[in-house]
Amino acid sequence: MYNELLWIGLMLTSFLIIILAYKFFGKTGLFVWTAVAIILANLQVMKTIQLIGAVVALGNVIYGSIFLITDILVENYGKKEAQKAVWIGFFTMVAFTLIMQICLFFIADASDMMSPHLNAIFGLLPRITIASLTAYLVSQMYDVWVYAKIKKMTKGRMLWLRNVASTIGSQLLDNVIFTWIAFVGFFGLFGW
């Protein structure tokens, strides 16, 4: 029950940050949260937790908030701005991975205590990043497309339908693609 309460707290915190970013900075705040969330999600995904009896990657809450961002952008600014957010997230993750990989090549001083930990975290990052970026682009572009399509079909009505339908399908697509690339090829289909 402890993890479930923390998960709810993390979800509420993420949504509060989105509301504050949008209130204070408008769509720029949403673009910024996209960049922050993609980095956080790719770090958190390396930690697995028990949640409602299942083992899940921690990064799902933060990552799921990006679907909300693109839905808000499609709703208020159009499909093009939502796709811009997707590309901002893509660029952010590529840049972050590249910089951290270069940092791993530096020779640590004898006084350094963090280098082995950074190597453990960011040494996995290229594989996680490839899986994440592939899943991210496919699922986010799908989310934007489905959301815009449902909005057009319902003539702007039924916000709940387009939000829920686009996010459920996109999240499922993302999880299947990410898990297949990141873990199945590494641990085998049922070996993890």
HELIX and SHEET records of a PDB file:
HELIX    1   1 TYR A    2  PHE A   25  1                                  24    
HELIX    2   2 LYS A   27  GLN A   44  1                                  18    
HELIX    3   3 ASN A   60  TYR A   77  1                                  18    
HELIX    4   4 LYS A   79  LEU A  104  1                                  26    
HELIX    5   5 SER A  115  PHE A  122  1                                   8    
HELIX    6   6 LEU A  125  MET A  153  1                                  29    
HELIX    7   7 LEU A  159  THR A  179  1                                  21    
HELIX    8   8 TRP A  180  VAL A  184  3                                   5    
HELIX    9   9 GLY A  185  PHE A  187  1                                   3    
SHEET    1   A 2 THR A  48  LEU A  51  0                                        
SHEET    2   A 2 ALA A  54  ALA A  57 -1                                        
END                                                                             
